[in-house]
Amino acid sequence: MERSLKPGLVFFHSQTSGTCRRIEGYIAQVLQRRRNHETFKYYDVASERRPDLIDRFGIAVIPTLVVLEGKAVSARLEGPRGCRDIELFLAPWLQ
């Protein structure tokens, strides 16, 4: 089955959280390590700037990662702790 559109990877975070900044670095490491920079269309959503999206997606925990395929949420990871959590979460889409 060929995917004509890239899935979206949405990172819901807080601009003032050190944990969120760390997780952002882990996301970059996972995608770089697996050479999957182009696998996802990446969206960075700061809770302070887009409370409407926090509500729309029902985000209760910051940070949260969401994978979107089309207009549907395919997967959600609340409060990732490190590269391993993120890599396991994204495994179905990584090469």
Secondary structure, 3 states (H helix, E strand, C coil): CCCCCCCEEEEEECCCCHHHHHHHHHHHHHHHHCCCCCCCEEEEEECCCCHHHHHHCCCCCCCEEEEEECCEEEEEEECCCCHHHHHHHHCCCCC
